[in-house]
Amino acid sequence: MNPVTQLCRLFHNNQTLSERLLWDDLRRKNINGRKFLRQYPSSW
């Protein structure tokens, strides 16, 4: 498995309370017409 994928899964399964609250909020709303999906890693 790709190391980036492994890291994403680790972070996904070990969220802090703040992260859980943020993602709950992002899932319910479209911000500026954009959807936020945890399943897709984004690169900057």
Protein Blocks (a to p, Z undefined) as FASTA:
>chain_A
ZZklmmmmmmmmmccfklmmmmmmmmmpceehiacdfklccdZZ
